Amino acid sequence: MLGENTIPLPSTRVSIDSKHVGSLFMKHGPMVYSRARRLMGNHEDAEEATQEIFVRVITSGEAPPSPDEVVLWLSRITTNYCLNRLRDRRRRTELLSTKVLGAGEDETARSKADQLAQARALLARADERQAQAAVYVFIDGMSHQEAADVLGVSKRTVGNLVDRFTAWAREQTELPATRRSSAGGAA
Amino acid sequence: MNPFDFEQLRPGKADCPSDMSLWRLNAGELQGNTARELQQHVESCPDCSTRMAERRAGFDTFPEVDPQRMLAAIRRQGEAKATSSWMSRLRLLLAPLAVVAAASVFLIARPHHSGEAITDAPDEGRLKGGGVLHVFREVNGLGQEVVNGEHFKPGDRLRFTVDLPAESRVQIIGVEASGHLYQALPQGAETVTLPAGKAQPLAGAVELDESVGPETLYLVSCTTEGAAPACASTGASTPPTCRQGCETKPFVLTKGR
């Protein structure tokens, strides 16, 4: 029985609405934008992604799993959104498929930005789960355990996903363009 | 492209923390040894000091971004798209709160009510890890959950629920910007013992006083054996120390006008 001075608070979490998104955006917006910028490669796409992600947060009715997992939660949403956008962009233009994947170029001369562009090209074509794991481990620099926590899978599964992605990426960059597949193997 | 170049994409050096870890550190989502070790690394690593400074600067790191314009667009689109069904449902669920909303409130650092333990049976689901603190702001007599780091005004009234992985002795303490530590809840006792379970309400409420600036609340959950938590402040930006067998979970308040 509740005490007389007790308010029975809700047992389910309350969603974030448009009135309360401000503090969430000012606190975590820089993380979402930074991450989107790194994944999408330019300001315009990153800004669009950031905007759309927070709109979805408002409209989806979804809430962070707990107050100290907001970064993980938003990071997961951002990664999925950006990977989908990369795939869409690839389908629209196919601009990533040849030039940036050309084998035999002088790797040492490439800047980190070039490498990121190449990574995007591969991520846009890779198996979805493998691409997610690759983003967390290679681009974010997460340990397999950290990536496992974000993906909601075991550490071992992350290792498998990354290994498959790496093997697939190696195949993509070593074989002639005509033999490249459009997606990695099943996770 | 040599696939092994992926290893070179990661920010920082091989032993540097991930982007995610630094963002979580900046957001106050990490605690205990994890936070301390990361902070020590950041202070000793020039690369990570720079990475952390960028995070602390927030949107100032990105001069190409106009956050106010972006936020306005988010609100505009969100309000246009949002349905009000969940809000209506929430109002129905929480309507009884309005009836008793005035009870058991005290000013931070100036308690003037005693609290009472909750004995309703909690959710039986087992939880992993330590306890989780959920904070609710009273809005028109309803409880609106707020996120870590949210901004608050003097007079805001806060209530709490906790998720516990095991039966625990629980208290909520606060550490002010000055480093001063005080006990917020329970009122009139050092701790309240709660069983394992999710969304267990704590009796009583907190009303924010006139002071402004950052302030951190900590859920202290301890094993039921042993003495009281006996937490002591270690400063405004670091978790307090408590007796062995106790864990702390922070919740950062930014108090302004």
Contacts between the chains, C-beta under 8 A, distances in Angstrom:
chain1	res1	chain2	res2	distance
A	1	B	119	6.6
A	1	B	120	7.0
A	2	B	118	6.6
A	2	B	120	6.2
A	2	B	201	7.9
A	3	B	115	7.7
A	3	B	116	3.3
A	3	B	117	7.4
A	3	B	118	7.1
A	3	B	203	5.3
A	4	B	100	7.5
A	4	B	103	6.7
A	4	B	116	7.6
A	5	B	100	7.8
A	5	B	103	4.1
A	5	B	104	3.4
A	5	B	113	6.8
A	5	B	115	6.9
A	5	B	116	6.0
A	5	B	203	6.2
A	5	B	204	6.6
A	6	B	100	7.6
A	6	B	103	7.6
A	6	B	104	7.1
A	6	B	116	6.4
A	6	B	118	6.2
A	6	B	201	6.3
A	6	B	203	4.7
A	6	B	204	7.7
A	7	B	97	5.1
A	7	B	100	5.8
A	7	B	101	6.4
A	7	B	103	7.4
A	7	B	143	6.9
A	7	B	159	5.8
A	7	B	201	7.0
A	7	B	205	7.2
A	8	B	96	6.6
A	8	B	97	6.9
A	8	B	201	6.3
A	9	B	97	7.6
A	9	B	134	7.9
A	9	B	136	5.5
A	9	B	143	4.8
A	9	B	159	5.8
A	9	B	160	7.8
A	9	B	161	5.1
A	9	B	199	7.3
A	9	B	201	4.8
A	10	B	90	7.2
A	10	B	93	5.9
A	10	B	94	6.2
A	10	B	136	7.9
A	10	B	143	6.1
A	10	B	145	7.7
A	10	B	199	7.5
A	11	B	123	6.9
A	11	B	161	8.0
A	11	B	198	7.3
A	11	B	199	4.3
A	12	B	199	7.6
A	13	B	134	7.1
A	13	B	145	5.4
A	14	B	90	6.4
A	14	B	136	7.6
A	14	B	143	7.3
A	14	B	144	5.6
A	14	B	145	4.1
A	15	B	86	5.8
A	16	B	147	7.5
A	17	B	78	7.7
A	17	B	82	6.7
A	17	B	87	6.9
A	18	B	74	7.7
A	18	B	75	4.9
A	18	B	78	4.1
A	18	B	79	4.7
A	18	B	82	6.2
A	20	B	144	7.0
A	20	B	146	7.4
A	20	B	150	8.0
A	21	B	71	7.7
A	21	B	74	6.3
A	21	B	75	6.7
A	21	B	78	6.5
A	22	B	71	6.1
A	22	B	75	7.7
A	23	B	146	7.9
A	23	B	147	7.1
A	23	B	149	7.1
A	23	B	150	4.6
A	23	B	151	5.1
A	24	B	147	5.7
A	24	B	150	7.8
A	25	B	67	7.4
A	25	B	70	7.7
A	25	B	71	5.3
A	25	B	74	6.4
A	26	B	58	7.2
A	26	B	59	7.7
A	26	B	67	6.8
A	26	B	71	7.5
A	27	B	27	6.7
A	27	B	58	8.0
A	27	B	147	7.6
A	27	B	149	4.6
A	27	B	150	7.7
A	28	B	27	7.0
A	29	B	58	7.9
A	29	B	59	6.6
A	29	B	67	6.3
A	29	B	70	7.3
A	29	B	71	7.7
A	30	B	55	7.1
A	30	B	58	4.7
A	30	B	59	5.3
A	30	B	61	6.5
A	30	B	62	7.0
A	31	B	23	4.7
A	31	B	27	7.8
A	31	B	55	7.6
A	33	B	59	7.7
A	33	B	62	6.2
A	33	B	65	6.1
A	34	B	19	7.9
A	34	B	61	7.6
A	34	B	62	7.4
A	35	B	19	7.4
A	37	B	62	7.8
A	43	B	64	5.1
A	43	B	65	7.7
A	47	B	65	6.7
A	47	B	70	6.7
A	50	B	70	6.6
A	51	B	70	5.8
A	51	B	73	5.7
A	51	B	74	5.7
A	51	B	77	7.3
A	54	B	74	4.5
A	54	B	78	7.4
A	55	B	74	5.6
A	55	B	77	4.6
A	55	B	78	5.0
A	55	B	81	6.6
A	58	B	74	7.3
A	58	B	78	3.5
A	58	B	79	7.9
A	58	B	81	7.5
A	58	B	82	5.7
A	59	B	78	6.0
A	59	B	81	4.5
A	59	B	82	5.0
A	59	B	83	7.7
A	61	B	86	4.9
A	63	B	145	7.1
A	64	B	147	6.4
A	66	B	132	4.6
A	66	B	134	7.4
A	66	B	163	7.2
A	67	B	132	7.2
A	67	B	133	6.7
A	67	B	134	6.3
A	67	B	135	6.7
A	67	B	146	7.9
A	67	B	147	5.7
A	67	B	148	4.5
A	67	B	251	6.1
A	68	B	28	7.9
A	68	B	29	4.3
A	68	B	30	8.0
A	68	B	31	7.9
A	68	B	132	7.1
A	68	B	148	6.0
A	68	B	249	6.5
A	68	B	250	7.6
A	68	B	251	7.9
A	69	B	29	7.0
A	70	B	27	6.7
A	70	B	29	6.9
A	70	B	147	5.5
A	70	B	148	6.2
A	71	B	20	6.6
A	71	B	23	4.9
A	71	B	24	4.7
A	71	B	27	5.3
A	71	B	29	5.7
A	72	B	20	7.2
A	72	B	24	7.4
A	75	B	20	6.0
A	75	B	23	7.5
A	100	B	1	7.8
A	101	B	1	6.6
A	103	B	1	7.5
A	105	B	1	8.0
A	107	B	1	7.3
A	107	B	2	5.9
A	107	B	5	6.5
A	112	B	8	7.1
A	112	B	9	7.2
A	115	B	1	7.4
A	115	B	5	5.5
A	115	B	8	6.5
A	115	B	9	6.0
A	116	B	9	6.4
A	118	B	1	4.6
A	118	B	5	7.7
A	119	B	6	6.6
A	119	B	9	6.0
A	122	B	1	7.5
A	134	B	6	7.0
A	136	B	20	7.7
A	138	B	6	3.9
A	138	B	7	6.9
A	138	B	9	5.2
A	138	B	10	6.4
A	139	B	6	8.0
A	139	B	9	5.3
A	139	B	10	7.0
A	140	B	10	7.2
A	140	B	11	7.8
A	140	B	18	5.1
A	140	B	19	4.7
A	140	B	20	5.6
A	141	B	10	3.3
A	141	B	11	5.6
A	141	B	12	6.5
A	141	B	16	7.1
A	141	B	17	7.7
A	141	B	18	4.3
A	141	B	19	6.3
A	142	B	18	4.3
A	142	B	19	8.0
A	142	B	20	5.8
A	142	B	21	7.9
A	143	B	18	7.1
A	146	B	18	6.0
A	146	B	20	6.2
A	146	B	21	7.2
A	150	B	20	7.3
A	166	B	3	5.1
A	166	B	4	7.9
A	166	B	6	7.2
A	169	B	1	7.6
A	169	B	3	4.0
A	169	B	6	7.3
A	170	B	2	7.9
A	170	B	3	4.5
A	173	B	1	4.5
A	173	B	2	6.6
A	173	B	3	6.3
